[in-house]
Amino acid sequence: MIRTALILSALVAAPAFAADSVATLSAQQGTVLVNQGDEFVTATDAQALLAGDRVMVMEGGSAEITFTDGCVLPLASGSLVDVPEVSTCAGAVAKVQNLGPSYAQAVGSRASARNAAAPYVFGAWGVVIAAMIVEGDTKFTYGEPAASP
């Protein structure tokens, strides 16, 4: 009974998830990564893509995005593309960035903005420490200062 209910719920839910899909990833060679939220993960064969997903093809790789209308967008080695809502054949302009080999491993997710404050925090501490060194005050005291004789 539970098994039948799970199968039926999967059949009912599958079209709901597939309806948002605008394309599939195909013809993958080498390392291809997809970001559908917080981070890039290794792409699966014939992976469904939604508008706004990001596909990154690492150096030495290639892939194709096949839209639901049959339009094919080839992706070259070292490229990053934001999947548009409609196919490039239907008039959409795909935002494709060419990444050099030194950047191909460093591109993060759209959620990386939440870590944008980290350099400022560490930079502020660096300024404080540099000022202390310039003034010759390199002693760190905790609590009450020692009484002078």
N, C-alpha and C positions, 0 to 999 in steps of 0.2 A: 504494500500500500504506500509506504513512504517512498519507495523507489519510483513508483508510478507518478506520485505527486512531484518529485524532483524533476523527472523527465518532462512532465507537462509544464512546470514552471519555467524550465530552461527553454522550451520551445516557444512559450509566450514571451519571455523576456528577450530572446535573441533578436527578433526584429526591431525591438525598441532600441537596442544598442546599435544595430547595423544601420538604422535609419539616419543617424548623424554622420556616418562615414561618407567622406567625399572622394576617397581614393584608397588604393592599396599599394603597398610597397612590393616591388618585384625585381627580378633579375639582379639580385644582390651578389656582388663579388667582393671579397675582402670584408673589412669591418665596417658595418653600417649601424649607426646609433639613432634612436628615436627618443625625443622628449615629448611626453604627453602629460606633463605635470611638473613635478619637482626636479627631476634629474634625467640625464640621458641614460638609456639602457640599451643593451644589444637588441637590434631589431629581429623580429621573427619572420619566417617565410610567409609571404602574402599577408602581412600585417595591415589591418584596417587603419586608415589615417583620418583624422578629423581636421577641420579647418583650424589653423593656429598651431598644429603640431609642428615640431622642428625635426628635420632629418639631417644628420651629419654623416657624410661619407669620408672616412679616414683616408690618408695617403695610400695609394695603391688599390683603392676600392672603386666600385661603381654601383649604381642602382638606377631603378626607374620608378617613377610614381605614375601609376595608371589611374586616371580619374574615372568616375562612374559613367561618363559619356564616351569612354574609350580613348580619350586623349592621353598621350604618353609624354611625360617630362623626364628626359634623361638627366641623371646627376653624375657629374664627373668627380674624379678623385679630389679630395681636399675641399669639398664644398659643403655649405650649410644652407638649407632652404626652409622657409616658413611656408607651410602648406596653405594655399589660398582656398577660399570658400567655393569657387568654381574653377573649372579647368582653364588652362592657358589657351586652349582652342576656343573657349567661350568668351575670351577677352580678358581674363584675369592676368595680372602681371605677377609672376612669382618672384619673391624677394630671395635671390640667390647670392650668397657671399662666397667668395673664394678665400679659403683659409690656407695660409702657408703651412709648411710642415711643423714649424715651431709653435703655431697656434692651434693646430688640430686637436691636441690633447687638452688645451686649456679652456676651451669654450664651455661655459657653464649653462645653467638653466635660466629660465625667465625669472625664477624665484631668487636668484642671487642678489637681487636688490636689497633683500632683508639683511644681508651681511655688509652692506655698504658703509656702515658706521665703524666697522672694525679698524680700518686704517687710521681714521681720525682719533680713535681712542688710544691706539698704540702710539700714534704720532704725538699726541698731547703728553703722554708719559715720557716720550723721548725728549721733548722740549723741557719738561720739568727736570729731568735727570741732567741734561746738558747744562741748564742754568745752575744747578747745584754744583756741578763740577767746575764751571767757570768761577763761581764764587768761592770755591774751596770748601764748601760744606758737603762733605761726602759721608757724614755720620748719620745714620738712621737711628733715631731713638724711639722707643715705644713706651707709652705711659708717661709717668712723671720724670722730668729731667733730674739728673743727679744733683745733689746740693753741692755748691762750690765751697772749698775750704776757707 
